[in-house]
Amino acid sequence: MKTCSAKGCDREKSKQSSKYCGFHAYCLYRYGTTDRTKKIPLRDRFDGLLVKQDNGCIEWNYSVDNNGYGRVYYKGKVIRGHRFAWQKEHGDIPNAMCILHKCDNPRCVNIDHLFMGTMKDNTQDMLSKHREYRVYGEATTSAKLKNNDIFYIRGSDKTSKDLAKELGVTPNTITKIKRRDIWKHL
């Protein structure tokens, strides 16, 4: 049995961590140290959690969300790594503004690969690069539905329930697609 490397801990190592038990791995992520009584500010430890790639991207090398974006715990909440990198360099991000990637790498936090824009800019960037449309929030369908599926849904006479079962999404998602509440660009 392999035990945690934190001083004084005899718990078994976590499957997600090469050195620590789940508790100490969490402390390292949230506080920057396995000693919970000594918090290291994220601004001071952020650069140590990055990996430089050959293509110029500087990738967040820790926790990521379901869409592949780096996740950092900052000021009592979880935010995306590229947004934190932007704030660290340029200050607060105005409301309703997005931080976009020139490189289309969600883990990338390289300031030279990031730019600020509106949601409209983000959608236009996505379309110009021929990326799939992503729906964030309630029912993230980006992994399941493609452009052809949307045309199929809108042209079908089947019920929302039948289409949802066939495509592996919720009936509510099908209804929103038919009403053009989502996937508006098609």
C-alpha positions in Angstrom: 0.0 0.0 0.0 1.4 3.4 -1.0 0.8 6.2 1.4 0.4 9.9 1.1 3.7 11.9 0.9 2.3 14.7 3.2 4.1 15.0 6.5 2.4 12.9 9.2 -0.3 11.5 6.9 -0.7 7.7 6.6 -3.7 7.6 4.2 -3.5 5.8 0.9 -2.6 7.8 -2.2 -5.4 9.0 -4.3 -5.8 7.5 -7.8 -5.8 11.1 -9.2 -2.6 12.1 -7.5 0.8 10.6 -7.8 1.9 11.7 -4.4 -1.0 12.6 -2.1 -4.2 11.3 -0.6 -7.4 13.0 -1.8 -7.4 15.5 1.1 -3.9 16.7 0.6 -4.2 16.8 -3.2 -7.2 19.1 -2.7 -5.3 21.3 -0.2 -2.5 21.6 -2.7 -4.9 22.6 -5.5 -6.9 25.0 -3.4 -4.2 26.5 -1.1 -1.0 25.8 -2.9 0.4 23.7 -0.1 -0.5 20.5 1.7 -0.4 22.4 5.0 -3.8 23.9 5.1 -2.8 26.5 7.7 -0.3 28.1 5.3 -2.1 29.4 2.2 0.0 30.5 -0.8 -1.9 33.1 -2.9 -2.8 31.8 -6.4 -1.0 34.8 -8.0 2.3 33.5 -6.4 1.9 29.8 -7.4 0.0 30.1 -10.8 3.2 30.0 -13.0 4.3 26.8 -11.3 1.2 25.1 -12.4 1.8 25.7 -16.1 3.6 23.7 -18.9 5.1 25.4 -22.0 4.3 23.5 -25.2 6.3 23.5 -28.5 3.5 25.3 -30.3 3.9 28.4 -28.0 0.9 27.5 -25.8 1.3 27.7 -22.1 -1.1 25.1 -20.7 -2.8 24.9 -17.3 -1.6 21.5 -16.1 -4.1 20.8 -13.3 -7.9 20.6 -12.9 -10.0 21.2 -16.1 -13.8 21.4 -16.6 -15.9 19.2 -18.9 -15.0 21.5 -21.9 -11.2 21.2 -21.3 -10.7 24.7 -19.8 -8.4 25.0 -16.8 -10.2 25.6 -13.5 -8.6 27.7 -10.7 -10.0 28.5 -7.3 -9.8 32.3 -6.8 -11.5 34.7 -4.4 -13.9 32.0 -3.1 -15.0 30.7 -6.5 -13.9 28.6 -9.4 -13.0 30.5 -12.6 -11.4 29.4 -15.9 -7.6 29.5 -16.0 -7.4 31.7 -19.1 -9.6 34.3 -17.5 -7.4 34.3 -14.4 -4.3 34.7 -16.5 -5.9 37.7 -18.3 -7.0 39.3 -15.0 -3.5 38.8 -13.6 -2.0 40.6 -16.5 -4.6 43.2 -17.4 -6.9 43.6 -14.4 -10.6 43.0 -14.1 -12.7 41.8 -17.1 -15.7 44.0 -17.8 -19.1 42.4 -17.5 -20.4 40.5 -20.5 -16.9 40.3 -22.0 -15.2 37.0 -23.0 -11.6 36.1 -23.1 -11.0 34.3 -26.4 -8.2 32.0 -27.7 -6.4 32.6 -30.9 -5.0 29.1 -30.6 -8.3 27.3 -29.9 -6.6 25.5 -27.0 -8.9 25.7 -23.9 -6.0 24.8 -21.6 -3.8 27.7 -22.9 -3.2 30.7 -20.6 -0.5 32.4 -22.8 -1.5 36.1 -22.8 -0.2 36.4 -26.4 -2.8 33.8 -27.4 -5.7 35.5 -25.7 -7.8 38.5 -26.6 -10.9 40.1 -25.2 -14.2 40.2 -27.1 -18.0 40.0 -26.9 -20.0 36.8 -27.1 -20.7 37.8 -30.8 -17.0 38.0 -31.4 -16.6 34.5 -29.9 -19.4 33.1 -32.1 -17.9 34.8 -35.2 -14.4 33.4 -34.3 -15.9 30.0 -33.9 -17.7 30.1 -37.3 -14.6 31.4 -39.1 -12.6 28.5 -37.7 -15.3 26.0 -38.5 -15.5 24.8 -34.9 -18.7 23.1 -33.6 -21.1 25.2 -31.7 -21.2 24.7 -28.0 -24.1 25.2 -25.7 -23.0 26.0 -22.2 -25.3 25.7 -19.2 -28.3 23.5 -18.6 -27.8 20.7 -21.2 -24.4 20.8 -22.8 -25.0 19.2 -26.2 -21.7 20.0 -27.8 -20.4 16.4 -27.5 -23.6 14.9 -28.9 -25.0 17.0 -31.6 -23.4 18.3 -34.8 -24.7 20.6 -37.5 -26.3 17.8 -39.5 -28.2 16.7 -36.4 -29.7 20.2 -36.1 -30.9 20.1 -39.7 -32.3 16.7 -39.1 -34.2 17.8 -35.9 -35.7 20.8 -37.6 -36.8 18.9 -40.7 -38.2 15.9 -38.8 -41.9 15.2 -38.1 -41.0 13.0 -35.1 -41.9 14.1 -31.5 -39.3 15.8 -29.3 -39.4 12.8 -27.1 -38.7 10.4 -29.9 -35.9 12.6 -31.3 -34.4 13.0 -27.9 -34.3 9.3 -27.3 -32.8 8.7 -30.8 -30.0 11.4 -30.4 -29.3 10.9 -26.7 -30.4 14.4 -25.4 -33.3 15.7 -23.5 -36.7 16.5 -25.1 -36.3 20.0 -23.8 -33.1 20.4 -25.9 -35.0 19.2 -29.0 -37.8 21.7 -28.3 -35.3 24.6 -27.9 -33.5 23.6 -31.2 -36.9 23.5 -33.1 -37.8 27.0 -31.6 -34.3 28.3 -32.4 -33.7 29.2 -28.8 -30.3 27.4 -29.2 -28.2 26.7 -32.3 -29.5 30.0 -33.7 -26.6 30.3 -36.2 -28.0 27.4 -38.3 
